[in-house]
Amino acid sequence: MSTATTTPAISPPSRGPLTELFLGGGTARRVTWILVGLMLLVSVVRIISGEQALTSSSTFATALLLAVPIGLAGLGGLFAERAGVVNIGLEGMMVLGTWGAGYAGFQWGWAAAIIGGVVFGAAGGLLHAVATVTFGVDHVVSGVAINILAEGIVRFLSELVYVGSDLGGGATQSPALSSRPPIFSLPVLSDGPDLLGDLEGTGWFLVSDVAGLLRGMTSGVGVLTLIAILLVPISYVVLWRTAFGLRLRSCGENPAAADSLGVPVYRMKYIAVVISGGLAGLGGVALVFVANAFREGQVGGRGFIGLAALIFGNWRPGGLAAGAGLFGFADGLQLRSRTAVVALLLLLAILLLVVAILQTARGRYLQAVLAAGFAALSLVGFLTIDELPTGIVSFTPHLTTLLVLSLASQRLRMPKADGLVYRRGEH
């Protein structure tokens, strides 16, 4: 009697939670070293340029504030695209969220503003789901239509509610919120003696920069900022560590196979896109909290930058948060100091030089020459330009978006069925 032997299957090496959260590949140690290297590089640029605003606590605090709406919009896009629905309409859903937050916040306070923004944003997501999932409209066309429609809806609602009434406000803005959201500071680091402020003021290499980072990230943090930070790991757990997340992601990878296994594909897509709209609306709430009211045009393209942060982060929550932080830093820096933006040219020159060296080591000589050429141009710009024109400075976040996406495009992997119209039985 012979006995059959089976060879145990060799499972691939497991990835740590930090790696999954940020990149979905590689090692957590590599992520840590990249962050440390960037901090060292920015500190070197600060010393050479003499621009203290590069790593000041005020710059980091502003960057965190500006990164929140971008990150929330990106998280909204994450849920939709992981379910296979491209959400170009994030901008319009943020616009709807700003109006809902402005109206509810004026009537009942900051907590109602959060609920109103989420509800109005989710309504925009529901409209997108009806168009794309039920009627099979092209996802990009539906998203663009929502962006255009949202602007008209909020103007109509403002004229209907505020114009000619005793509430205040007008066709382009709401009255001020009846209450402001609470502000928190992290104990030990920010309360009591200002140890971090003293260290920041020394100007020491790296020590001053880390102190500025910690001080900016822990002092005067709004309640919505805390919610946005918590939503990053929560989104990771929901999407990658629950049965619900597995079903949702299967709809974005292979909806036909998911359908054959009993996953309610249409329902999961609806849920994902409504969540997407709600998160985008929450990003609109963050903008209302900054201005203390709804104002027409206050979204200013942040929904599209949130989509860019999603792509930069390779459709991962942690990478998305890093992208939002980068864009928020570029936006915050141009608000704090016009001359400090010039120092970014030196930072860009060093980064491109590193890219040129890596491309040379891989035998990609054309890419190496191009990277070295642009590095030289950036260095010349840093040495010859004292202050950039106002128009270019205000466009810094958008230029950063284009540059980062161009550098990160080679390692991206979107969900396989993202943007495809699914019909049961046709695949």
C-alpha positions in Angstrom: 0.0 0.0 0.0 1.5 3.2 -1.1 1.0 6.5 0.6 0.7 9.7 -1.3 2.8 12.6 -0.1 1.8 16.2 -0.7 4.2 19.1 -0.8 3.0 22.0 1.4 2.3 25.1 -0.5 4.8 27.9 0.0 3.1 31.1 0.9 4.6 34.4 0.0 6.3 36.4 2.7 3.8 38.3 4.7 3.8 42.1 4.6 3.7 44.1 7.7 0.7 46.3 8.5 2.8 49.5 8.0 3.9 48.3 4.5 0.4 47.4 3.5 -0.9 50.7 4.7 1.6 52.7 2.7 2.8 50.9 -0.3 1.4 47.4 -0.5 4.9 46.1 -1.2 8.5 46.3 -0.1 9.4 46.6 3.6 8.4 48.9 6.4 12.0 49.6 7.0 12.3 51.1 3.5 9.4 53.4 4.2 11.0 54.6 7.5 14.3 55.3 5.8 12.6 57.2 3.0 10.9 59.5 5.5 14.1 60.0 7.5 16.0 60.7 4.3 13.5 63.3 3.2 13.7 65.0 6.6 17.5 65.2 6.4 17.3 66.5 2.8 14.8 69.3 3.8 17.0 70.2 6.7 20.1 70.5 4.4 18.1 72.7 2.0 17.0 74.9 4.9 20.6 75.4 6.1 21.9 76.2 2.6 19.1 78.5 1.6 18.6 80.1 5.0 14.8 79.9 4.6 13.6 79.1 8.1 10.0 78.9 6.9 10.8 75.5 5.2 10.6 73.7 8.5 8.9 76.2 10.8 6.1 75.0 13.0 3.7 77.5 11.4 4.4 76.0 8.0 3.8 72.4 9.2 0.6 73.5 11.0 -0.7 75.2 7.9 0.3 72.2 5.8 -1.6 69.8 8.1 -4.7 72.1 7.9 -4.6 72.2 4.1 -3.8 68.5 3.7 -7.0 67.4 5.5 -9.6 68.3 2.7 -7.2 66.8 0.1 -6.7 63.6 2.1 -10.4 63.2 2.8 -11.2 63.6 -0.9 -8.5 61.1 -1.7 -10.0 58.6 0.8 -13.3 59.1 -0.9 -11.8 58.3 -4.2 -10.1 55.2 -2.7 -13.4 53.6 -1.7 -15.0 54.2 -5.1 -12.1 53.1 -7.2 -11.3 50.0 -5.1 -14.9 49.0 -6.0 -14.2 49.7 -9.7 -15.9 53.1 -10.1 -13.7 56.1 -11.2 -14.9 59.2 -9.2 -13.9 62.3 -11.1 -16.8 64.0 -9.4 -14.9 64.4 -6.1 -14.7 68.1 -6.7 -18.5 68.5 -7.1 -19.2 66.3 -4.0 -16.8 68.5 -2.0 -18.7 71.6 -3.3 -22.0 70.0 -2.2 -20.4 69.2 1.2 -19.4 72.8 1.7 -22.9 74.1 1.2 -24.4 71.4 3.4 -21.9 72.2 6.1 -22.4 76.0 5.8 -26.2 75.7 6.2 -26.3 73.1 9.0 -23.4 74.8 10.8 -25.2 78.1 10.7 -28.4 76.6 12.0 -27.2 74.1 14.7 -23.4 74.5 15.2 -20.2 72.7 14.2 -21.3 69.1 14.9 -24.4 69.6 12.6 -22.0 71.0 10.0 -20.1 67.7 9.9 -23.4 65.8 9.4 -24.7 68.2 6.8 -21.5 68.1 4.8 -21.4 64.3 4.8 -25.1 64.0 3.9 -24.8 66.4 0.9 -21.6 64.8 -0.3 -23.1 61.3 0.0 -26.1 62.6 -2.1 -23.6 63.5 -4.8 -22.1 60.0 -4.5 -25.5 58.4 -4.8 -26.2 60.4 -8.0 -22.9 59.2 -9.4 -23.7 55.6 -8.5 -27.1 55.7 -10.1 -25.6 57.0 -13.3 -22.6 54.7 -13.5 -23.8 51.5 -11.8 -27.4 51.4 -12.8 -27.5 53.2 -16.1 -23.9 52.4 -17.3 -22.9 56.0 -18.0 -19.2 56.4 -18.6 -17.6 57.1 -15.3 -15.6 60.2 -16.4 -18.6 61.7 -18.1 -20.8 61.2 -15.0 -18.1 62.7 -12.8 -17.6 65.8 -15.0 -21.3 66.3 -15.1 -21.6 66.2 -11.3 -18.8 68.8 -11.0 -20.7 71.1 -13.3 -24.1 70.4 -11.7 -22.8 70.9 -8.2 -21.8 74.5 -8.8 -25.3 75.3 -10.2 -27.0 73.5 -7.3 -25.2 75.4 -4.6 -25.8 78.7 -6.3 -29.6 77.9 -6.7 -29.8 76.8 -3.0 -28.0 79.9 -1.8 -30.3 82.2 -3.7 -33.3 80.2 -2.6 -32.4 80.2 1.1 -30.4 83.3 1.8 -31.2 86.0 -0.8 -34.2 88.1 0.4 -34.3 86.5 3.8 -33.3 87.7 7.3 -30.8 84.9 7.8 -27.9 86.8 6.4 -25.5 85.5 3.8 -26.1 85.8 0.1 -25.9 84.1 -3.3 -22.2 83.3 -2.9 -21.8 82.6 0.8 -23.6 81.5 4.0 -23.8 83.2 7.4 -21.0 82.4 9.8 -21.2 79.1 11.8 -23.0 79.5 15.1 -20.2 77.7 16.9 -16.6 76.9 16.2 -15.2 73.3 16.5 -12.9 72.6 19.5 -9.1 72.8 19.2 -6.7 70.3 20.9 -3.0 70.2 21.8 -1.1 67.0 22.5 -0.1 66.9 26.2 3.6 67.0 27.1 4.7 68.0 23.6 2.6 71.2 23.3 1.3 72.0 26.8 3.4 73.6 29.6 6.8 75.1 28.8 7.4 75.6 25.1 10.4 73.2 24.8 9.7 72.5 21.2 9.5 76.2 20.5 12.9 76.8 22.1 14.5 73.9 20.1 13.0 75.2 16.9 14.4 78.7 17.6 18.0 77.4 17.9 18.2 76.7 14.2 20.3 73.6 14.8 20.6 71.1 11.9 17.8 68.5 12.0 17.0 69.1 15.7 15.3 72.4 14.9 13.5 70.9 12.0 12.1 67.9 13.9 11.1 70.3 16.7 9.2 72.4 14.2 7.5 69.4 12.7 6.4 68.1 16.1 5.3 71.5 17.3 3.3 72.2 14.2 1.6 68.8 14.2 0.6 68.8 17.9 -0.4 72.4 18.7 -3.9 73.7 18.0 -5.2 70.6 16.1 -8.9 70.8 15.1 -11.4 68.0 15.8 -11.9 67.3 12.1 -8.1 67.0 11.6 -8.1 64.3 14.3 -11.0 62.6 12.6 -9.2 62.7 9.2 -6.0 61.2 10.7 -7.9 58.4 12.3 -9.8 57.7 9.1 -6.5 56.6 7.4 -5.9 53.5 9.5 -9.6 52.9 9.8 -9.9 52.8 6.0 -7.0 50.4 5.8 -8.6 48.0 8.4 -12.0 48.2 6.7 -10.7 47.6 3.2 -7.9 45.0 3.9 -8.8 43.3 7.1 -12.6 42.8 6.9 -14.8 40.6 4.8 -16.7 43.7 3.7 -13.4 45.2 2.4 -12.5 42.0 0.6 -15.9 41.9 -1.2 -15.6 45.6 -2.1 -12.1 45.2 -3.5 -13.1 42.1 -5.5 -15.7 44.2 -7.3 -12.8 46.4 -8.5 -10.6 43.6 -9.6 -12.9 41.1 -11.2 -16.6 41.8 -10.7 -17.7 38.8 -12.8 -15.8 36.4 -10.6 -17.1 38.1 -7.4 -20.6 37.9 -8.8 -20.2 34.2 -9.4 -19.2 33.7 -5.8 -22.3 35.4 -4.5 -21.0 38.9 -3.9 -23.7 41.5 -4.5 -21.6 43.6 -7.0 -24.2 46.3 -7.7 -24.9 46.8 -4.0 -21.2 46.9 -3.1 -20.5 49.5 -5.8 -23.4 51.6 -4.5 -22.2 51.5 -1.0 -18.6 52.3 -2.0 -19.6 55.3 -4.1 -21.9 56.7 -1.4 -19.1 56.4 1.1 -16.9 58.1 -1.4 -19.2 61.0 -1.7 -19.6 61.3 2.1 -15.9 61.4 2.6 -15.5 64.1 -0.1 -18.3 66.0 1.6 -16.3 65.8 4.8 -13.4 67.3 3.0 -15.7 70.2 2.2 -16.6 70.5 5.8 -12.9 71.1 6.6 -12.8 74.0 4.2 -15.9 75.5 5.8 -14.3 75.2 9.3 -11.3 77.1 8.0 -13.4 80.0 6.6 -16.1 79.7 9.3 -18.7 79.8 6.5 -19.6 78.4 3.1 -18.1 80.5 0.2 -18.6 79.9 -3.4 -15.4 78.6 -5.1 -13.6 77.7 -1.9 -13.0 74.1 -3.0 -10.6 75.5 -5.6 -9.6 72.2 -7.3 -8.8 70.3 -4.2 -11.0 67.4 -5.3 -8.8 66.9 -8.3 -5.7 67.2 -6.2 -7.2 64.6 -3.8 -7.6 62.3 -6.9 -3.9 63.0 -7.7 -2.9 62.1 -4.1 -4.9 58.8 -4.5 -2.9 57.9 -7.6 0.4 59.0 -6.1 -0.4 56.8 -3.1 -0.9 53.8 -5.4 -4.5 53.4 -4.2 -3.3 52.8 -0.6 -4.5 54.8 2.4 -1.0 55.5 3.8 0.5 56.5 0.4 -2.5 58.7 -0.2 -2.0 60.4 3.2 1.7 61.0 2.3 0.6 62.5 -1.1 -1.9 64.8 0.6 0.7 65.9 3.1 3.1 66.7 0.3 0.6 68.8 -1.6 -0.5 70.4 1.7 3.1 71.3 2.4 3.6 72.9 -1.0 0.3 74.9 -0.5 1.2 75.9 3.0 4.7 77.0 2.1 3.5 79.3 -0.6 1.1 80.9 1.8 3.8 81.4 4.5 6.7 82.7 2.4 7.1 83.5 -1.3 10.9 83.4 -1.1 10.9 80.0 0.6 9.2 78.5 -2.5 12.4 79.3 -4.4 14.3 77.0 -2.0 12.1 74.1 -3.3 14.1 74.5 -6.6 17.2 73.4 -4.7 15.3 70.5 -3.2 14.0 69.5 -6.6 17.6 69.7 -8.0 18.9 67.3 -5.4 16.0 64.9 -5.9 16.5 64.9 -9.7 20.2 64.3 -9.2 19.4 61.2 -7.1 17.0 60.1 -9.8 19.7 60.5 -12.4 22.2 58.4 -10.4 19.6 55.6 -9.9 18.7 55.6 -13.6 22.4 55.4 -14.6 22.9 52.4 -12.2 19.9 50.7 -14.0 21.4 51.4 -17.4 18.6 53.9 -18.4 21.0 56.5 -19.8 18.4 58.7 -21.6 16.3 59.0 -18.5 19.4 59.8 -16.5 20.5 62.5 -18.9 17.0 64.1 -18.8 16.9 64.0 -15.0 20.4 65.5 -14.8 19.4 68.2 -17.3 16.3 69.3 -15.3 18.4 69.1 -12.1 20.8 71.6 -13.6 18.0 73.9 -14.6 16.5 73.8 -11.1 19.9 74.6 -9.6 20.3 77.5 -11.9 16.8 78.8 -11.0 17.6 78.6 -7.3 20.9 80.5 -7.8 19.5 83.2 -10.0 15.9 83.8 -8.8 15.3 85.8 -5.7 11.5 85.7 -5.6 9.0 84.0 -7.9 6.0 85.9 -9.4 2.8 85.7 -7.5 1.0 83.7 -10.2 3.7 81.0 -10.2 3.9 80.8 -6.4 0.1 80.3 -6.1 0.3 77.5 -8.7 3.0 75.6 -6.6 0.6 72.9 -5.4 -0.5 72.1 -8.9 3.0 72.0 -10.3 3.9 69.7 -7.4 1.0 67.5 -8.4 2.2 67.2 -12.0 5.8 66.5 -11.0 5.0 63.9 -8.4 2.7 62.0 -10.7 5.2 62.0 -13.5 7.9 60.6 -11.2 5.6 58.0 -9.6 3.8 56.8 -12.8 6.1 53.8 -13.3 5.1 52.0 -10.1 1.4 52.5 -10.2 -1.2 49.6 -10.2 -4.8 50.6 -10.3 -7.6 48.1 -9.7 -8.0 46.0 -12.8 -11.7 46.7 -13.4 -11.5 50.4 -12.4 -13.7 52.4 -14.7 -15.2 49.5 -16.5 -19.0 49.4 -16.9 -20.1 46.0 -15.5 -23.2 44.1 -16.7 -24.1 40.7 -15.2 -23.7 38.0 -17.8 -21.7 40.1 -20.3 -18.2 39.2 -19.1 
